[in-house]
């Protein structure tokens, strides 16, 4: 059961998120937007899909997040031969030396951690992808009919490499919808790259210090849901989501370029993301601007463009940008 946080203590709990963000900024050079979006999903209790080329500190970012909250971190490298049991664990038969009897013991897989980096999730077959996504959704794994609860909090950050697509298994749209955010990480600026080179080619390396506990993160998840959202904020999120679906409520460009729009889970992600962003900014009430700020990572993997859009060079990001200009708060 989620921990309930009294309204008067929301500010105190939210301070933990601010401390974590400050600690991340000590280690991660630049990428403020990426850090903020990942932290919003983490604070809201969601999961992230991160798309970016190799070498952009994706592993460092998620490991630093784990270090700053004193939580167990595991990295799973997804490969074509990875099996579901390699993720969730397996039962083995062992002989009890004292009695001579054989017993069955469950050995936990790497999913039994608090923060998981699922590296290149599109490199593994759908059966193995589904094992991870079930754990993300249900916070438990089932092995031979026995359920094993996963530790809380649980945050999964799955990465996809946009360069090599041969021999990959793209996540189906229904599974993509399980990720609260789809975050795109870009190359650093020239100044940031110089700072990265200067920091990473010496013998001195900064390390993140634990500034929040797992219990505080669980309280943060509850605090996000306690943040009030006025009717106009809820209405704005609902209108944004409904405008992505081809039909009577959609603008002309959606009718022309969109095959499938976002489902109700997108609206939930918009509101939770808006509330988490408000807490990170030191506010206890979500505003329409918070909804607009998280619209791109929430909707870009839930809006499916058609062949006409591809022919016209229009992607999901362009659709969302037009929607934000069309649907007024």
C-alpha positions in Angstrom: 0.0 0.0 0.0 1.3 3.5 -0.8 2.3 5.6 2.1 -0.1 8.5 2.7 1.5 11.9 3.2 -0.4 14.7 5.0 -0.8 17.9 3.1 1.2 19.9 5.6 4.2 17.7 5.2 4.3 17.7 1.4 6.9 20.5 1.3 9.2 18.5 3.7 9.0 15.4 1.7 9.5 17.3 -1.6 12.8 18.5 -0.2 14.2 15.0 -0.7 13.6 15.3 -4.5 15.4 18.7 -4.6 18.4 17.2 -2.7 18.6 14.3 -5.2 18.4 16.7 -8.2 21.2 18.8 -6.7 23.4 15.7 -6.2 22.9 14.6 -9.8 24.0 17.9 -11.1 27.4 17.5 -9.4 28.2 14.4 -11.5 26.2 14.8 -14.7 27.5 17.6 -17.0 24.7 19.4 -18.8 21.7 17.4 -19.9 19.5 19.4 -17.5 16.3 18.5 -19.5 17.1 14.8 -19.5 18.0 14.8 -15.8 14.8 16.7 -14.9 12.5 14.4 -17.0 14.0 11.2 -15.6 13.7 12.6 -12.0 10.1 13.6 -12.6 9.3 10.0 -13.6 11.3 8.7 -10.7 9.5 10.9 -8.2 6.1 10.1 -9.7 6.7 6.3 -9.4 6.8 5.7 -13.2 9.4 4.1 -15.5 11.4 5.7 -18.4 12.4 4.7 -21.9 15.6 6.5 -22.9 16.7 6.9 -26.5 20.2 8.0 -27.4 23.4 7.0 -29.1 26.2 5.3 -27.1 28.5 7.3 -24.9 26.1 9.9 -23.6 26.3 8.9 -19.9 23.1 7.0 -19.7 24.6 4.3 -17.4 26.4 7.0 -15.3 23.1 9.0 -15.0 21.1 6.1 -13.7 23.9 4.7 -11.4 24.3 8.2 -9.9 20.6 8.4 -9.2 20.9 5.0 -7.4 23.9 6.2 -5.4 22.2 9.5 -4.4 19.3 7.6 -2.8 21.2 4.7 -1.3 19.2 2.1 -3.3 20.3 -1.1 -4.9 21.2 -0.7 -8.6 21.5 -3.5 -11.2 22.3 -3.2 -14.9 20.9 -5.8 -17.3 22.5 -5.9 -20.7 19.9 -7.2 -23.1 21.1 -9.6 -25.8 19.3 -11.8 -28.3 20.0 -14.9 -26.2 18.8 -13.5 -22.9 16.0 -15.6 -21.4 13.2 -14.5 -19.0 14.9 -16.6 -16.2 18.0 -14.5 -16.6 16.0 -11.5 -15.5 13.5 -12.8 -12.9 15.5 -15.7 -11.5 15.1 -19.4 -11.5 14.6 -22.4 -9.2 17.5 -24.7 -8.6 17.8 -28.1 -6.9 20.3 -28.2 -4.1 21.3 -31.0 -1.8 21.1 -30.4 2.0 24.4 -31.6 3.3 23.0 -32.1 6.8 20.1 -34.3 5.8 21.1 -35.5 2.4 17.7 -34.4 1.0 17.3 -32.4 -2.2 15.5 -29.1 -1.9 14.3 -26.5 -4.4 15.6 -23.0 -3.9 14.7 -19.9 -5.8 17.7 -17.7 -6.9 16.7 -14.1 -7.4 17.5 -12.5 -10.8 18.8 -9.0 -11.3 15.2 -7.6 -11.4 15.3 -7.8 -7.5 16.7 -4.3 -7.1 15.4 -0.8 -6.7 16.8 0.8 -9.8 17.2 -1.2 -13.0 19.1 -0.1 -16.1 17.7 -2.3 -18.9 20.3 -1.6 -21.5 19.3 -1.9 -25.2 15.9 -3.5 -24.4 15.1 -3.8 -28.1 18.0 -6.3 -28.6 16.2 -9.1 -26.8 13.2 -11.2 -28.0 9.6 -10.3 -27.0 9.3 -13.1 -24.4 12.2 -11.7 -22.4 10.9 -8.1 -22.9 7.5 -9.2 -21.5 9.1 -10.7 -18.4 10.6 -7.3 -17.5 7.5 -5.4 -18.4 5.3 -7.6 -16.2 7.6 -7.0 -13.3 7.4 -3.3 -13.9 3.6 -3.3 -13.9 2.8 -5.8 -11.2 5.9 -5.3 -8.9 6.2 -9.1 -8.6 7.4 -12.1 -10.6 5.8 -15.5 -10.9 8.0 -18.6 -11.1 6.3 -22.0 -11.4 3.1 -20.6 -9.9 4.8 -19.0 -6.9 4.7 -15.2 -6.7 7.7 -13.2 -5.4 7.2 -9.6 -4.5 9.8 -7.1 -5.8 11.5 -4.5 -3.6 10.1 -1.0 -3.4 10.7 1.5 -4.8 11.2 0.0 -8.3 12.4 2.3 -11.1 13.2 0.8 -14.5 15.1 2.9 -17.1 15.2 1.1 -20.4 17.5 2.3 -23.2 17.2 1.9 -26.9 20.0 2.6 -29.4 18.6 4.5 -32.4 21.5 3.7 -34.7 21.5 0.0 -35.3 18.1 -1.5 -36.0 19.1 -4.7 -37.8 18.5 -7.8 -35.6 16.4 -5.8 -33.0 12.9 -6.4 -31.6 11.1 -3.1 -31.3 8.7 -2.9 -28.4 5.1 -3.2 -29.3 2.9 -0.2 -28.8 1.0 -1.8 -25.9 4.3 -2.4 -24.1 5.6 1.1 -24.9 2.5 2.5 -23.2 3.8 1.0 -19.9 6.6 3.5 -19.8 5.5 6.8 -18.3 8.1 8.9 -20.2 10.1 8.4 -23.4 13.1 10.6 -23.0 15.5 11.5 -25.9 19.1 12.3 -25.0 21.0 14.5 -27.4 24.7 15.2 -27.9 26.2 17.7 -25.4 27.0 21.3 -26.4 30.5 22.3 -27.3 31.1 23.8 -23.8 29.6 20.8 -22.0 31.8 18.4 -24.1 34.9 20.3 -23.1 33.9 20.0 -19.4 33.2 16.3 -19.9 36.7 15.7 -21.3 38.3 17.7 -18.6 36.5 15.9 -15.8 36.8 12.3 -17.1 40.5 12.2 -18.1 42.0 12.7 -14.7 42.6 10.6 -11.6 40.1 12.6 -9.6 36.4 11.5 -9.9 33.5 12.9 -8.0 31.0 10.4 -6.5 27.4 10.9 -5.5 26.6 10.8 -1.8 23.3 9.3 -0.4 21.0 12.3 0.3 17.6 10.5 0.5 16.4 7.0 1.7 14.2 4.5 0.0 11.5 5.3 2.6 11.6 9.0 1.6 11.3 8.0 -2.1 8.2 6.0 -1.3 6.8 9.0 0.6 7.6 11.1 -2.5 5.5 8.8 -4.6 2.6 9.3 -2.2 3.2 13.1 -2.0 2.9 13.4 -5.7 -0.6 12.0 -5.7 -1.5 14.3 -2.8 -0.6 17.4 -4.9 -3.9 19.0 -5.9 -4.8 19.7 -9.6 -7.6 22.1 -10.3 -10.4 21.3 -12.7 -8.8 23.4 -15.5 -5.5 21.4 -15.2 -7.4 18.1 -15.4 -9.4 19.4 -18.3 -6.3 20.6 -20.2 -4.7 17.1 -19.8 -7.8 15.4 -21.0 -8.2 17.7 -24.0 -4.5 17.2 -25.0 -4.9 13.4 -24.9 -8.2 13.4 -26.8 -6.8 15.7 -29.5 -4.2 13.1 -30.4 -6.9 10.6 -31.5 -8.2 10.9 -35.1 -11.9 11.7 -34.9 -14.3 14.5 -34.3 -12.3 16.2 -31.5 -8.9 16.1 -33.4 -7.5 19.0 -35.4 -7.0 18.6 -39.2 -3.3 17.8 -38.9 -4.0 14.9 -36.6 -6.6 13.6 -39.0 -4.0 13.8 -41.7 -0.9 12.4 -40.0 -1.9 10.3 -37.0 -2.9 6.6 -37.2 -3.5 6.0 -33.5 -3.6 8.4 -30.6 -2.8 8.1 -26.9 -5.0 6.2 -24.5 -6.2 7.1 -21.0 -2.8 6.1 -19.4 -1.3 9.1 -21.2 -3.7 11.4 -19.3 -2.7 9.8 -16.0 1.0 10.3 -16.9 0.4 13.9 -17.8 -1.2 14.7 -14.5 1.3 12.7 -12.4 4.2 14.2 -14.3 2.7 17.7 -13.8 2.3 17.1 -10.1 5.9 15.8 -9.7 7.3 18.8 -11.7 5.4 21.1 -9.4 7.0 19.5 -6.3 10.5 19.7 -7.8 9.9 23.4 -8.4 8.9 23.9 -4.8 5.1 24.3 -5.5 2.3 22.2 -4.0 -0.3 22.9 -6.7 0.0 21.7 -10.3 -0.5 24.2 -13.1 -1.3 23.9 -16.8 2.3 24.8 -17.6 3.4 21.7 -15.8 1.2 19.6 -18.0 2.6 21.3 -21.2 6.2 20.8 -19.9 5.8 17.0 -19.7 3.6 16.5 -22.8 6.5 15.6 -25.1 8.0 12.7 -23.1 4.5 11.5 -22.3 3.0 11.5 -25.8 5.9 11.0 -28.2 5.8 7.1 -27.9 2.0 7.0 -27.7 1.2 8.9 -30.9 1.6 6.7 -33.9 2.0 8.5 -37.2 0.8 7.1 -40.6 2.5 6.7 -43.9 1.5 10.2 -45.0 3.3 11.7 -42.1 6.4 9.7 -42.8 6.3 10.8 -46.5 5.9 14.5 -45.3 8.8 14.2 -42.8 6.5 14.6 -39.8 7.3 12.6 -36.6 5.5 12.3 -33.3 7.5 15.1 -31.7 6.3 17.5 -34.4 2.7 16.4 -33.9 3.0 17.0 -30.1 4.5 20.5 -30.7 1.6 21.4 -33.0 -0.9 20.0 -30.4 0.6 22.2 -27.7 0.1 25.3 -29.9 -3.4 24.2 -30.9 -4.9 23.1 -27.5 -4.9 26.0 -25.2 -4.8 25.7 -21.4 
